[in-house]
Amino acid sequence: MSTIEKFQEELDVLVQETREHEIILYNDDVNTFDFVIDSLINVCDHTVEQAEQCTILVHYKGKCAVKTGEYKELEPRCTKLLELGLSAEIV
């Protein structure tokens, strides 16, 4: 086995072990832009600019990935978004 093949194999294993998930936020006809922006700032630790951009994407595209990470880190954040009345899931 060559050094390149061994390195590629180790890299493939590393990528599989560090698979990340995303919180997807969906558009709804209930919550205001300001409420969604504030929620993303408080729950997902977004900056004002990040929260505004995600909110616009959700509004016009129907959904947006608002946070990426390990499942155990995302689960409480997604639960909080759901408790606030937003539509979200972890994928």
C-alpha positions as CSV (number, residue, x, y, z in Angstrom):
1,M,0.0,0.0,0.0
2,S,1.4,3.4,-1.0
3,T,1.7,6.3,1.3
4,I,-0.9,8.2,-0.7
5,E,-3.4,5.3,-0.5
6,K,-2.9,5.0,3.3
7,F,-3.3,8.8,3.8
8,Q,-6.5,8.8,1.7
9,E,-7.9,5.9,3.7
10,E,-7.2,7.6,7.0
11,L,-8.8,10.8,5.7
12,D,-11.9,8.9,4.6
13,V,-12.2,7.4,8.1
14,L,-11.8,10.8,9.7
15,V,-14.5,12.4,7.5
16,Q,-16.9,9.6,8.4
17,E,-16.3,9.9,12.1
18,T,-16.8,13.7,12.2
19,R,-20.1,13.7,10.2
20,E,-21.9,16.9,11.1
21,H,-25.6,17.6,11.2
22,E,-27.5,20.7,10.5
23,I,-30.5,22.5,12.0
24,I,-32.8,23.4,9.1
25,L,-35.2,26.2,9.8
26,Y,-38.4,26.3,7.7
27,N,-40.6,29.2,6.6
28,D,-44.0,29.7,8.2
29,D,-46.7,32.3,8.0
30,V,-46.9,33.0,11.7
31,N,-43.6,34.4,13.1
32,T,-42.3,37.9,12.3
33,F,-38.9,38.6,10.8
34,D,-37.9,40.3,14.1
35,F,-38.9,37.3,16.2
36,V,-37.0,34.9,14.0
37,I,-33.9,37.1,14.0
38,D,-34.0,37.4,17.8
39,S,-34.5,33.7,18.1
40,L,-31.5,32.9,16.0
41,I,-29.4,35.3,17.9
42,N,-30.4,33.9,21.3
43,V,-30.6,30.2,20.4
44,C,-28.0,29.7,17.7
45,D,-25.5,32.4,18.8
46,H,-25.8,34.2,15.4
47,T,-24.6,37.7,14.9
48,V,-27.3,40.2,13.8
49,E,-26.1,40.0,10.2
50,Q,-26.1,36.1,10.2
51,A,-29.6,36.0,11.7
52,E,-30.9,38.6,9.1
53,Q,-29.4,36.7,6.2
54,C,-30.8,33.3,7.4
55,T,-34.2,34.9,8.0
56,I,-34.3,36.3,4.4
57,L,-33.2,32.9,3.0
58,V,-35.9,31.1,5.0
59,H,-38.5,33.6,3.7
60,Y,-37.6,33.4,0.0
61,K,-36.2,29.9,-0.3
62,G,-38.5,28.1,2.2
63,K,-35.7,26.8,4.4
64,C,-32.1,27.5,5.5
65,A,-29.4,25.6,7.5
66,V,-29.0,27.8,10.5
67,K,-26.5,25.8,12.6
68,T,-24.0,23.0,11.9
69,G,-22.4,20.6,14.4
70,E,-22.6,17.4,16.3
71,Y,-26.1,16.1,16.9
72,K,-25.7,16.3,20.7
73,E,-24.8,20.0,20.4
74,L,-27.7,20.8,18.1
75,E,-30.5,18.9,19.8
76,P,-31.1,21.3,22.7
77,R,-30.9,24.3,20.2
78,C,-33.4,22.7,17.9
79,T,-35.7,21.9,20.8
80,K,-35.6,25.5,21.9
81,L,-36.4,26.8,18.4
82,L,-39.4,24.4,18.4
83,E,-40.5,25.6,21.8
84,L,-40.5,29.2,20.5
85,G,-42.9,28.1,17.8
86,L,-40.5,27.9,14.9
87,S,-40.4,25.0,12.4
88,A,-37.0,23.3,12.5
89,E,-35.4,19.9,12.3
90,I,-32.0,18.3,12.5
91,V,-30.7,16.5,9.4
